[in-house]
């Protein structure tokens, strides 16, 4: 990285300095860009391999400002020039004087009537005859327009730089000044056009209106006042810059650092360091001039005079490596530099150069060793290449086998999951079958007990015999126990012989919560969960199913149809007056 200092011109405010910093920082290879508005200078570090001074200057110029190299190089290439600060002050003074010279008559022409009213200044008759009245409106306006044009031309920098920065999306103070002055001038030109229109069409009211709304004096006044401020600012900045330069000149060119010792350096040591410094300067001059051999000898004398001169070690190592190809000596000087400056910015570069020198030295030694060594190296290289190819092929084969094993594991996992789901469906189907079988057996036992009770009493279930004490409040259905028993036996035999449904084995069968079968409807959902039973073994409540009557419910739970009246009395709140039951109705069993 190389440090460089530039002189920047055209900056007017802090926004300008910030814009220059951003523009230069975008250049590839630049680092630590710092712009000083007070001194109109810029300092930065840049990589000579990535960018150059012309590229940096171009970035500043594209941003709308001027730039030049400040230092010995610029002074050597060109003849002595005038101080840019003094030149800028002189130029600004010239603009200010002429702007005031044209602004004063403009102001008097536009405001002489106001001056007379406010301050009592008499107006010459010739001025009144030439400029006053609607008949002289065009002369009044056009004379101001002609006087303000030189002012705008002298201060054209505000318009050029201001509008350029505005269009680039980085407006500054010049943009505001240029927009204000230009707006006033353009409106004055529009007023002249309207007055010409009024004269041509005989509309003197329009002429009078626009003759009193001219702002040419404002257009000139804005840029002139800004120029006054810039001139005063430039003078102050120039004086400050001179003071800073004088302070910098007072700084010592050399300094001696006391490192924990009780005494300072002796006179002889100081003289040796000064001699080493002069030798280093001469060697750098030889290097810049392209005298490589002289530069090498000069840096060798420097390291002999001052062994701790890390810069001399680095420069000498670079020349020995690149020019003389003396890799051993170059390595020694690189290591001396690393010992003196282990944490510097060039430490990594020095380490890389040491490795490069070692590699080049090894290659040179092998080349000088002869053909036998080269042949052995070639054979070893071929063997290593073959071993590498064999290992690569084996690795690819193992990777293919691994991928195949992963696919097989995934297939087995999928198959295992499918079998698990199938077992779950089969178990669910077995549970459904067992539930249906249990319900059928329970219903069959109930009907058998009812049939036994009927046979014991030798009853044939008729409407007259089922009535208790001649009560005809509800019709009675016949209970055909024999037929029901036969149906239940047939259903039970069918369920015992029924295999597992193929839908269940395929995972698409009905679940336990499916709608009840016709048998389940006939039995009153016998497979449902039984309600809580009372002390006599009967449930406390019952849900009415399709086809149920009070007589059937009495026969089922009490073994006799005569209990229907007790069931009716216990459920007066939920059963209607005609003793009709609704499917899904919950009744209490007394």
Buried (B, 14 or more C-beta within 10 A) or exposed (E): EEEBEBBBBBBBEEBBBBBBBBBBEEBEBBEEBEBBBEBBBBBBBBEEEEBBBEBBBBBBEEBBBBBBBBEEEBEEEEEEEEEBBEEBBEEBBEBBEBBBEBBEEBBBBBEBBEBEEEEEEEBEEEBBEBBBEBEBBBEBBBBBBEBBBBBBEBBEBBBEBBBBBBEEEBBBBBBBBBBBBBBBBEBBEEBBEBBBEBBEEEBBEBBBBBBEEBBBBBBBBBBBEBBBEBBEBBBEBBEEBEEEEEEEEEEEEEEEEEEEEEEEBEEEEEEBBEBBBEBBEBBBEBBEEEBBEBBBBBBBBBBEBBEEBBBBBBBBBBBBBEEEEBBEBBBBBBBBBBEBBEEBEBEEBBBEBBEBBEEBBEEEEEEEEEEEEEEEEEEEEEEEEEEEEEEEEEEEEEEEEEEEEEEEEEEEEEEEEEEEEBEEBBEBBEEBBEBBBEBBBBBBEBBBEBBEBBEEEEBEBEEEEBBBEEEEEBEBBEBEBEEBBEBBBEBBEEBEEEEBBEEBBEEEBEEEEEEBBEBBBBBBBBBEEEBEEEEEEBBEEBBBBEEBBBBBBBBBBBBBBBBBBBBBEBBEEEBEEEBEBEEEBEBEBE
